[in-house]
Amino acid sequence: MTSAKLLYVCVRPQADAAAAEYESFRSAMRLPPEHLDRVDLVRELLPEDAVDRYAGFVVGGSPYNVADPEETKTEQQRAVEAGLEHLAQAAADARLAGMFTCFGIGVVTRLLGGDVTRAYPEGTGPVAVEVTDAGRRDPLFGPLATRFTALTAHKEGTGAPPPDAVLLATGEACPVQAYRVGSHLYATQFHPEPTPADFVERMKVYRNDGYFDADAFDATADRVLAASVTEPLRLLHAFAKAFGEA
């Protein structure tokens, strides 16, 4: 029988960044540790009973890219993508709720018939996100400000969402910032979980990974720390209240 407990799904090879990301999600969702379990798909398989055991899950970011040629992907990345696809299909079928973020939106988009492309990257830092008319009618996005600031850092994006998706939020450089499939599957291109301070700590881990000019770290960090990021955190709390034990 499904409980009301939620699950954090790690897809980051960098263990320190993953541990900090878990805490960011837990804090944003306002959950005690006993209400947010974790599974590390980089180092272990998804439990066979995960879909039945949990009411919902959140997927963190990753340096992986869905759009990379298949022949260049490691077995580790392929296993991660397979685990996420299993969860995505279950969420699309409303067997449990899911919130996919950053890398995860690419997995969902590809699985459900959309297009993932390198045409819509965004640099590291704050961006403006606009809630669509459909988003204003959505139970999670509707209460948010119509225009809000979120944090991004990605090398690929969704060119076209899945055919059955409802576009919830858009942006200037990346037109698909969030969508919903059915009633239980949400996907965001932006990172909803970190505070600006959390994000700067993550930048230190990925300083030399091509997301931003490493020599401009201080200037980039200053832009992040100056940003007011409230609505993405409210979004995650609303997800936890709607589907979990928050």
C-alpha positions in Angstrom: 0.0 0.0 0.0 1.3 3.5 -0.9 2.3 5.7 2.0 2.3 9.5 2.0 6.1 9.5 2.2 8.1 11.2 -0.5 11.4 10.2 -2.2 14.4 12.2 -3.3 16.0 10.7 -6.4 19.7 11.5 -6.8 21.2 11.5 -10.3 24.4 13.4 -9.5 27.8 11.5 -9.6 29.2 14.1 -7.2 28.3 12.8 -3.8 28.9 16.0 -1.9 26.7 18.0 -4.3 24.0 15.3 -4.1 24.0 15.4 -0.3 23.6 19.2 -0.3 20.9 18.9 -2.9 18.9 16.5 -0.8 19.0 19.0 2.1 17.9 21.8 -0.2 14.9 19.8 -1.4 14.0 18.8 2.2 14.2 22.4 3.4 12.2 23.8 0.6 9.5 21.1 1.0 9.6 21.7 4.8 9.9 18.0 5.5 11.6 16.2 8.4 14.2 13.6 7.3 11.8 10.7 8.1 9.3 12.0 5.5 11.8 12.3 2.6 13.7 9.2 1.8 16.5 9.1 -0.8 17.7 6.8 -3.5 20.9 7.3 -5.5 20.4 6.1 -9.1 24.1 6.7 -9.9 25.2 4.0 -7.5 22.1 1.8 -7.0 19.1 0.5 -8.9 15.7 1.9 -8.3 13.9 -0.3 -5.7 11.4 -2.6 -7.4 8.6 -1.5 -5.1 9.4 2.3 -5.3 6.2 3.1 -7.2 4.1 1.3 -4.7 6.0 2.5 -1.6 5.9 6.2 -2.2 3.3 8.8 -2.8 5.6 10.9 -4.9 9.2 11.8 -5.6 11.5 14.7 -6.7 14.4 14.4 -9.1 17.5 16.5 -8.7 19.8 17.9 -11.3 22.8 16.3 -13.0 25.7 17.0 -15.3 24.4 14.4 -17.7 22.7 15.5 -20.9 19.9 13.6 -22.5 20.8 15.0 -26.0 24.3 13.6 -25.9 24.9 10.9 -28.6 24.0 7.4 -27.2 27.4 6.0 -28.0 29.1 8.6 -25.8 26.9 7.8 -22.7 28.3 5.6 -19.9 26.5 2.6 -18.7 26.0 4.6 -15.5 24.1 7.3 -17.3 22.0 4.8 -19.3 21.0 3.1 -16.0 20.1 6.5 -14.5 18.0 7.4 -17.5 16.2 4.0 -17.4 15.3 4.4 -13.8 14.0 7.9 -14.4 11.9 6.7 -17.4 10.3 4.1 -15.2 9.3 6.7 -12.7 8.2 9.1 -15.3 5.8 6.6 -16.9 4.4 5.8 -13.5 3.8 9.5 -12.8 2.3 10.0 -16.2 -0.1 7.2 -15.4 -0.9 8.9 -12.0 0.4 5.9 -10.0 2.4 8.4 -7.9 3.4 12.1 -8.2 6.7 13.3 -9.7 8.6 16.5 -9.9 11.5 16.3 -12.4 14.0 19.1 -12.5 16.8 20.3 -14.9 18.3 17.1 -16.4 15.1 15.3 -15.5 12.8 17.3 -17.7 14.9 16.1 -20.7 14.3 12.5 -19.7 10.5 13.1 -19.5 10.4 15.1 -22.7 12.2 12.4 -24.7 10.2 9.5 -23.2 6.8 11.1 -23.9 7.5 12.2 -27.4 8.8 15.7 -27.1 12.1 17.2 -28.4 15.3 17.7 -26.4 17.8 20.1 -28.0 21.0 21.9 -27.4 19.3 25.1 -28.8 18.1 26.4 -25.5 20.9 26.5 -23.0 21.0 28.9 -20.1 23.9 30.2 -18.2 24.5 29.9 -14.5 22.4 32.4 -12.5 19.0 34.0 -12.0 16.5 34.1 -14.9 12.9 35.5 -15.2 10.2 32.9 -15.5 6.7 33.7 -16.7 3.7 31.6 -15.7 1.4 30.9 -18.6 -2.4 31.3 -18.7 -2.6 27.5 -18.3 -0.1 27.7 -15.4 -2.3 30.2 -13.6 -5.0 27.5 -13.6 -2.7 24.9 -12.3 -3.0 23.9 -8.6 0.7 24.3 -7.9 1.8 27.1 -10.3 -1.5 29.1 -10.0 -0.7 30.5 -6.5 2.8 31.7 -7.6 3.6 35.2 -8.8 3.0 35.5 -12.5 6.6 36.5 -13.1 9.3 35.2 -10.8 13.1 34.6 -10.5 14.5 31.1 -10.7 18.1 29.7 -10.9 19.3 27.8 -13.9 22.4 26.2 -15.3 21.9 23.8 -18.2 23.4 23.0 -21.7 20.2 21.6 -23.2 16.5 22.2 -23.1 13.1 21.2 -24.4 12.4 22.3 -27.9 8.9 20.9 -28.0 7.1 19.5 -24.9 5.4 16.1 -25.1 2.1 16.2 -27.1 -0.1 15.8 -24.0 1.9 18.2 -21.8 0.4 21.5 -20.5 2.9 24.3 -20.7 3.0 26.0 -17.3 5.9 28.4 -17.5 8.2 29.9 -20.1 11.3 32.1 -20.4 13.0 34.3 -22.9 16.1 32.2 -23.5 14.4 28.8 -22.8 10.8 28.8 -23.9 9.8 25.6 -22.0 10.5 26.2 -18.3 7.8 24.0 -16.8 5.0 21.7 -17.9 2.6 19.1 -16.5 1.5 15.8 -17.9 -1.8 14.5 -16.6 -2.4 15.4 -12.9 0.7 14.0 -11.2 3.8 14.6 -13.4 5.5 18.0 -13.2 8.8 18.9 -14.9 10.8 22.1 -14.6 13.9 23.3 -16.4 14.9 25.6 -13.6 16.1 24.4 -10.2 13.3 24.9 -7.7 15.1 23.7 -4.6 18.3 25.8 -3.9 18.5 29.1 -2.1 21.0 31.5 -3.7 23.6 30.5 -1.0 23.0 26.8 -1.8 23.4 27.5 -5.5 26.8 29.2 -5.0 28.0 26.2 -3.0 27.0 23.9 -5.9 28.8 26.3 -8.3 32.0 25.5 -6.5 31.6 21.8 -7.3 31.0 22.4 -11.1 33.3 25.4 -11.4 35.3 23.8 -14.3 32.4 21.9 -16.0 31.6 24.6 -18.6 28.5 26.0 -17.1 30.1 29.4 -16.6 33.4 31.1 -17.0 35.5 29.8 -14.1 37.5 33.0 -14.0 34.3 34.9 -13.5 33.2 32.9 -10.5 33.0 35.8 -8.0 31.0 38.0 -10.4 28.6 35.1 -11.2 28.2 34.2 -7.5 27.5 37.9 -6.7 24.6 37.9 -9.2 23.2 34.7 -7.7 23.4 36.0 -4.1 21.7 39.2 -5.1 18.7 37.4 -6.5 15.4 37.1 -4.6 14.3 33.5 -5.1 11.0 32.7 -3.4 8.5 31.2 -5.8 10.4 28.0 -6.7 10.7 27.2 -3.0 6.9 27.8 -2.7 6.4 25.5 -5.6 8.2 22.6 -3.9 6.3 23.2 -0.6 3.0 23.1 -2.6 4.1 19.8 -4.2 4.8 18.3 -0.8 1.5 19.5 0.6 -0.4 18.2 -2.3 1.1 14.7 -2.5 3.1 14.0 0.7 3.1 14.5 4.4 3.9 18.2 4.5 
